[in-house]
Amino acid sequence: MKDRRWLNRQKAWDIAERSLNNLKKNDTSFMREQIVETAKTRGFWSVWMTVFVEDTDMLKRFIHAFPGTCKTCFNDQFQPIPRPGGAL
């Protein structure tokens, strides 16, 4: 059977982009919470972080919502900090 992870990632990317557009039309706390729930269900954390890169509130929500995400690996703007030698 073929590896279809790329297809699942593409679907997650499409949903993340639609979610961003929906948030722009209806920026409420409920919408933000729903997007986080959708992201957790679909997975592909890095997709959501990339699509919402300009929304620090959403980045913070994703960082806190996904178990195992190192919260100290991000600066005050929720952008990754340099980790010399790949230290986690």
Wavefront OBJ file of the C-alpha trace (Angstrom):
o trace
v 0.000 0.000 0.000
v 1.279 3.454 -0.873
v 2.390 5.926 1.752
v -0.418 8.467 1.954
v 0.876 10.650 4.780
v 1.414 13.466 2.273
v -2.315 13.360 1.467
v -3.265 13.597 5.150
v -0.854 16.505 5.554
v -2.358 18.261 2.519
v -5.865 17.817 3.940
v -4.728 19.254 7.273
v -3.153 22.210 5.439
v -6.387 22.881 3.535
v -8.424 22.744 6.746
v -5.955 25.042 8.516
v -6.203 27.610 5.712
v -10.011 27.461 5.752
v -9.907 27.837 9.528
v -7.709 30.921 9.226
v -10.122 32.455 6.707
v -13.077 31.641 8.973
v -11.288 33.251 11.909
v -10.733 36.420 9.887
v -14.491 36.583 9.265
v -15.528 35.674 12.808
v -12.777 36.365 15.343
v -14.304 35.132 18.581
v -12.972 33.135 21.494
v -15.325 30.306 20.547
v -13.940 30.197 16.992
v -10.374 30.138 18.330
v -11.210 27.282 20.701
v -12.887 25.350 17.901
v -9.856 25.758 15.642
v -7.603 24.382 18.377
v -9.906 21.377 18.801
v -9.844 20.788 15.060
v -6.044 21.052 15.011
v -5.708 18.539 17.836
v -8.007 16.121 16.038
v -6.295 16.450 12.642
v -2.738 16.588 13.956
v 0.171 18.003 11.962
v 1.110 20.604 14.551
v 3.711 22.214 12.287
v 1.082 22.842 9.604
v -1.095 24.795 12.028
v 1.902 26.720 13.364
v 2.896 27.672 9.817
v -0.565 28.676 8.595
v -1.225 30.787 11.722
v 2.329 32.183 11.957
v 1.091 35.796 12.146
v -1.432 35.172 14.967
v 0.524 34.942 18.221
v -2.586 34.092 20.230
v -3.267 31.030 18.065
v 0.396 29.999 18.190
v 0.242 30.126 21.982
v -2.943 28.065 21.970
v -1.412 25.409 19.692
v 1.755 25.222 21.795
v -0.299 24.645 24.938
v -2.836 22.305 23.326
v -0.512 19.702 21.839
v 0.912 17.380 24.509
v 4.677 17.117 24.534
v 5.311 20.540 23.005
v 8.272 22.200 24.721
v 6.939 25.555 25.874
v 10.427 26.867 26.673
v 11.506 26.425 23.034
v 9.614 29.585 22.008
v 10.179 33.284 22.618
v 7.607 35.862 23.802
v 6.188 36.050 20.270
v 5.805 32.239 20.223
v 8.447 31.859 17.545
v 11.044 29.074 17.888
v 14.250 30.040 19.617
v 17.664 28.913 18.339
v 18.851 25.662 19.923
v 22.592 25.289 19.267
v 23.476 21.684 18.645
v 19.791 20.744 18.486
v 19.307 20.842 22.268
v 15.698 20.237 23.182
l 1 2 3 4 5 6 7 8 9 10 11 12 13 14 15 16 17 18 19 20 21 22 23 24 25 26 27 28 29 30 31 32 33 34 35 36 37 38 39 40 41 42 43 44 45 46 47 48 49 50 51 52 53 54 55 56 57 58 59 60 61 62 63 64 65 66 67 68 69 70 71 72 73 74 75 76 77 78 79 80 81 82 83 84 85 86 87 88
